[in-house]
Every structure is written in structure tokens, then in C-alpha cells.
């Protein structure tokens, strides 16, 4: 069972010296999906992996690949995310232990008293 919804937006813009009218059409199709929550989650996860631009995820759901190739892709993605999480945690810990302190000292002296750096 499919539902279709069509929306039309008309926007008028006054551009000197003429009036321009722009029309937007948007077609939205809603699909009725019956099944358990896990089946819907699995379907959404497959759709996400097939259409995402994150490298490697499309190979996880590519049915033309052998199972061993998909397992190797999963392992490489898992190792990459694990290393990235470790490096992020290490950077955060380093930042937390050694915060950057910026101190600005101001003096009330005329600009003429500030030495101008030499040009070499």
C-alpha cells in the first residue's frame, strides 16, 4: 500500500524592475510498512548502508559480494571506528589535563611608546 502526497509552493520575488515568480513542486511518497520493530529497523539500516556516503557501508549490504568480503569490510569499518574513538578520547584527555590558558595584559601607554619592529 502506497500513499502519495503532492505539494506545490509558489513564491513571488520582486526584482527590480520586474516581478519574478518561482514555482516549487515536491512529490513525497509514503510507504506503508508492516512488520515488527526489528524488521523495520533492519530495513532502515539496509537502506541507510546502501545510500550513505560513508565509505565502506554500501559493501556491507551488497548482495553481489561474498559473505567473507562483507565480513572483512565490517571488520575494517569496526577497527577504523575503534581507532578513531581511541584517538578522540586521547585528544580529549590531553585537552582536559592541559588546558590552554590565554592571558591578555593591558597597559595604558601611548602608542608612540610602543616599539615598532625593525624591517630587515
TADAZI-V243035 format. One line per field, one symbol per residue. ss: DSSP state (@ for helix, = for strand, . for the rest). psi: psi as a letter, one per 20 degrees, with the letter a starting at -180 (. if undefined). burial: b if it has 16 or more other C-alpha atoms within 10 Angstrom, else e. A space follows every 50 residues. Layout:
ss->???
psi->???
burial->???
//
This chain:
ss->.==============..==============.....@@@@@@@@@@@@@@ @.....@@@@......@@@@@@@@@@@@@@@@@@@@@@@@@@@@@@@... ..........@@@.......
psi->pqqpppqppppppoppjrpqpppppoppppppoqarghggggghgggghh iqjpphhhihjoiiqqhhghghggghgggghggggghgggggggghhmqp pppopqqnqqhhipppqqp.
burial->eeeeeeeeeeeeeeeeeeeeeeeeeeeeeeeeeeeeeeeeeeeeebeebb eeeeebbbbbbeeeeeeeebeebbeebeeeeeeeeeeeeeeeeeeeeeee eeeeeeeeeeeeeeeeeeee
//
